[in-house]
Amino acid sequence: MRFENQVAIITGAASGLGRAYAITLAERGASIVLIDRKYDVDDPQGKARRQALFQTQADVEGLGSQVLVFEMDVACAESVVKTVNEVIEMWGRIDVLINNAGIHEPCAFENLSFKTFQRQMDVDLNGSFYFAKAVWPVMKRQEYGRIVMTTGASALYGDMNEVAFSASKMALVGLVNSLCIEGAYYDIHVNSFAPQAVTAMTNSHLADSVKPLFTKESVTACMIFLASKYAPNGQHLLAAAGSISHGQFAEYAPKFFKHEECNAEKILQSWSDIYQAMPVKAHDCGESQILEWARRSAAQHHVGLD
């Protein structure tokens, strides 16, 4: 899969997976836009992070690719629009958007402040929304685009002390589910991606014995697939430790209740028949689910549906 004559924007690109995506896309011919926050150079960690961003720039240039660098807060809508406009002025197109920027601050729910929760939403959810919104008209004009939203296992399944992270990342799944439908006509494919590899963000959350298993190869390979012209649309992929899988919300088989018999006590009595009842059915959109509900009830009430 090659990306010549394509422009890829990567947020959170200074190091970790963002850097890995940038390097791999550059190796495959893409022009790269590196985006990371503006750090305080008086702070040793901030200085190191900034140096990492420009090292990534140098490495991408060393591969023969064009590269632009922007230091900005993805949670600032005005900065996002300004950045996208500058990219268009310079290169005229945007083909790939990888919303990789994120924060991760585990915290027990009773200690989770409104400020911390809001910041998580601002970076993970709003930042991804702002960038998708900014590139959308460009991709529509091109009649081509690939957008990837980065989610996580804790969002899909939940974890201790991960309320803010889970809420913000799971919201991206909903964003993908609807946005992919609007983009399909214009060949804009929107997917979510739950990666897990050893990075500065995840290093302390993996046992030393398993860290060697969580390399970046399978994660990067999956991201390249999602960024390519062969990408599916509206799907949710997971990648870690050599494993690639596809996830989807599915509905277990329903139990139908007559209106006059449906009450909370009846549901309690029937819970063992409802919980994980087979077969499982996947719906491709909310309208499909609503239509299925109508069909079930109509059949019971002898109502004809066109």
C-alpha positions, 0 to 999 in steps of 0.5 A: 500500500502506497501513499504517494501524492497523499497528505496525512495529518497525525495528532500526538505525533511527537513520540510513541504510536504517533511517531510510528505512524508518521515514519511508516506513512513517510516510508510509503510515500506520504507527505506528513503533517506532525501535530503535537502540543506546545510544551514549556521548554523551561520544564525538562519533560516539556523540553524533551517532548519538544525535542522528540517532535523535531526529531520525528520531523528530521526522521521523516525528512530523512526518508525523503518525505515532505513534512510540516510541524504544528505545535498547538492544542487540539482542544482549541477549535480556532487553532485546528481550523487555522492549522488545516487551512495552512496545510491546504494553502501549502499542499492543496489536499488532505487525504488521511487524518489520524486522531492520535492525540490523547491524555490518560490520567487514571483516577478513582471516580470520587477523586475525579474533578470536573476540570480533569474530566472536562480536559479529557473530553476536550482533548480526546473527543472535542479535539478529534471532532474539531479536526474531523470537522475541519478536514471534512469539506476538503475531503468532500471536494476531493471525494476521498478521505480516511479518518481514524479515531483512536479509542482504547480497550478501557473505553470498549470494556471499562476498567477501574479508575478509567471513567474519564478515559472510557467516557471520552474514548467511547464517545468516539465510537458513536462519532464513527458510527454516524459519521461513516454513514455521512461520508460513504457517498464521498468515499470518506471512510471513518473508523475507530482503532483501539491499539495497545503497545508499549509507549510512555503512556502505557509503560506503567500499565503493563507488567514487565514480563509482557512488555516485550509482547506489545511491540508496535508492528501489528498496531502500525500495520493495522493503522496503515490499513485503515489509512489506505484506500482499501480501508473499510468504513464504520468499523472498529478494529483492535490491535495489540501483541500481534493480534488484529480483531474486529469489534462491533456492538451486537444485540442478543436475541430478544424476548417479546412481552405483550404490552399488558404483561410487560412490567419490571417484575416480569423482566426480573423473572425472565432475566436468565432468558434475556441475558446473552440469549442467542443468536446475536444480531449486528445492526449496521445503523440505528434505523436498522435497530428501530426497524427490527423493533417495529417488525417484532412488535408488528408480527405479534400484533398482526400489523403489516409493514411495507 
